[in-house]
Amino acid sequence: MKNTGRIVLSELLSPETINLSLKSPDRDGVLAELVAQIPEIAQRPDAREILLKALHEREQLFSTGIGDGVALPHARNALVGLVEQPVIVLGRHPTGVPYGSIDGQPARLFFLLVAPTVTQHLAVLARVSRLLRDPEFRRELMTVETPEKALAAVRVAEAKL
């Protein structure tokens, strides 16, 4: 994230935080797979547990499945101390998992959001939501073959905003 204060999603993603072949058959398993993709906490079981607990609590309030096969798992509050900078994990599931989405469709695309401050959390959430309004962008993410191509798709979509 540059010091301009503007959130640039492609700078918060990396090939290491993109998983285009999630395997779990259910929401909880997918959340665990997504959390395991965060380099900063991959080797910290305590941090993974804290984040998973926060994500489950948020899902119990109301599903983060926003429809059109997309879910934006995130904690209700900023998780101070877990990450230094905002992190996005992009995941794709080949068939989708039941997610309690508002349109009843299984979720296939996941954008896990973790941020150290509420301001960053809301800014990232708003920017991801804006990108995902574009059906062409969603379709492209469903078909890209590599994490690098997914990252390139995010860059192109952001350039259009």
N, C-alpha and C positions, 0 to 999 in steps of 0.2 A: 504494500500500500504506500503510494507516494505521499509526500507531505502536502500535497495540494488539498488534502481533506476529501477528495473525491475517491469513492470506492471503485477500484478497477478489479472486477471479478477474475479476469484472466491472470492477474498477479497473485490472487489468493489460491489459485489452483495450480497443480503441477501434475505431470504424468503419474507421480507416486500417489496422488490423492484422487485418482480416477480409476474406478473398477467397472469395466464394461461387461463383466460376467458374474454378477452376484448369484450365489447358489442357494441360499436359504429359502425354504418354502413358506416362511411366515415373517410378519413384521419384526418380531423380536430378534430373529436370526439376522435379518437384513440390517437392523440397527447395529447389532454387534459387528457385522462385517464392515459397515461403514466406519464405525469408531476405530476399528483395527487399522484403517487406512491413514489415520492421522499420525504422521511421523513423530510429532512432539510427545505423544502419549502412548505410542505403540508398545514401548517397553516399561510402561508404568501401570501395573494392574490396578493400583488404587485410583489413579486418574481415570482410567477406562471405566471403572465401576461407578465413580461419581457422575461421569458424563452419561452413562447408560441409565442410571437411576433418574437423572434429570430429564432425559429424553422420554422415558416411560411415564414419568409424572405428567409431562406436557401432553403426551398422547392420550392419557386418561382424561384430561380436561376436555380436549376436542382434537379430533384427528388432524394431523398436518397434511393429510392427503387433499390437495387442492383441486383435484379433478383432471381430466384429460390424461390420465395415466401418470400424474406427477405428484410427488410428495416432497415437502420441505421440512424434514425433521430438524427440530431445534429445541433448545431448552427454553423455558419460560423466561428465565432471567439470565443475565450475563454470568459466565462462570469464571470468576476472577481466579487467576493463578493456574488455570489449566493450560491455557495457551497464551503466548506473548502477543501474537497478532491474530486477526481473524483468520479462520480456516474454513474452506469449503471442501467437502468431499462429494464428488459426483459419482453416482452409482447407476448401473443399468441392470435390470433383471430381464432375462430372455422371455419369460412368460408373464411376469407380473405376480404380485402377491396381494391378497386381500388387505386393504389398508383403512377401511372405514372412510374412504374418500366421499366428498359431498355428492359426486355423481354415481357412486357405487362401483366405479370401474377399478380394477386392480391397478396398483401403482407399479410402473416399470422404470420410471426415471426418478432418481432421488438426489436431492441437493441437501446434504447435511451441513448445517451452519453452526459454527462455534465462534464466539467472540468474547474478548476479555472485558468489554464495556457495553453498556446498554446502547449508547449512541452508535457504536460500530455495529452491534447486533441488528439494530433497526435499519441502518443504512444498507447493510448487506442483504437483509431480507427484502427490502424494497427494491433493490437493484435486480436481484435474482427474479423476483416476481414480475418485474417489468420485462425482462428478457423472455421469460416463459410465456408471455402473452402471445408471442409470435409462433403460430402453428408450424411454419416452415423450419424454425429453429428447433422446435421439439422433434419434428420428423427427422431432421438431420442428426440430432443426438441419438435417435433410435437406430440409425444405420451406420454411423461411423465405425470404423474397424479397429482403431487404435486410440489410446489415451491422447497421443499427440494430435490426432485429427479432431478429437473432441475439444481439446484446448484451442485449436485453431478455429473451430466453429464458434466457440465462446468469444474469441477475439473479434471475429467478423460480425457477430450479432451485436457486440458492444459498440463497435465502430458505427453501427447504424443508429444507435440511441441518440 
